[in-house]
Amino acid sequence: MNFASTASGSTPFTPSTTELVPHLRELAESRGKPYARKTLRKILIAEDEQNDPAIVTTLGMDAVWADDFHHQVHVTLTGERDGYYRAYDPGPSDMAA
C-alpha cells in the first residue's frame, strides 16, 4: 500500500488519520536529530487498528503496536473481562493465534 497522495490527493487513511500523515512523517524525519544533551535514538511506535505494516515501511515508524496481542496478554495475566476485554479469552493458546 502506498501512503503517498494519489493524483486526486487522497490516501488510503481514514479522514482523521489522513490529517496525521504529515505529522507522522515529520516525527519520523526528526527522530535522527539529537536531543540537546544526548544522542539517543528515538523510537516511534504507531497504533493502527488494521496493523498495517505500510505504516512502518512508508511513514518511517519503527513498529506498529499490536493492540490485540496486548489485550490478550492483559486478559491472560489479570483475568479482567470487562468492556472490550470481553472479546478475549484468557490463555496462552489465543496469544499465539
BELQUIUR-V386760 format. One record per backbone hydrogen bond with DSSP energy under -1.0 kcal/mol. NH is the residue of the N-H (numbers start at 1). CO is the residue of the C=O. E is the energy in kcal/mol with one decimal. If there is no record, write none. Layout:
nh->[NH | NH]
co->[CO | CO]
e->[E | E]
This chain:
nh->[6 | 9 | 18 | 19 | 20 | 24 | 25 | 26 | 27 | 28 | 29 | 30 | 31 | 33 | 35 | 46 | 51 | 55 | 57 | 58 | 61 | 62 | 63 | 65 | 67 | 70 | 71 | 72 | 73 | 74 | 75 | 76 | 77 | 78 | 79 | 85 | 86 | 87 | 88 | 96]
co->[10 | 6 | 14 | 15 | 17 | 20 | 21 | 22 | 23 | 24 | 25 | 26 | 27 | 30 | 38 | 63 | 48 | 52 | 53 | 54 | 55 | 44 | 44 | 46 | 65 | 66 | 67 | 68 | 69 | 70 | 71 | 72 | 73 | 74 | 75 | 82 | 83 | 84 | 85 | 92]
e->[-2.0 | -1.9 | -2.9 | -1.3 | -1.4 | -2.6 | -2.5 | -2.1 | -2.4 | -2.3 | -2.5 | -2.3 | -1.2 | -1.9 | -1.1 | -2.5 | -2.2 | -1.6 | -2.2 | -2.9 | -1.3 | -2.7 | -1.3 | -3.5 | -1.3 | -2.4 | -2.8 | -2.5 | -2.6 | -2.6 | -2.6 | -2.3 | -2.7 | -2.6 | -2.1 | -1.9 | -1.7 | -1.2 | -2.0 | -1.1]
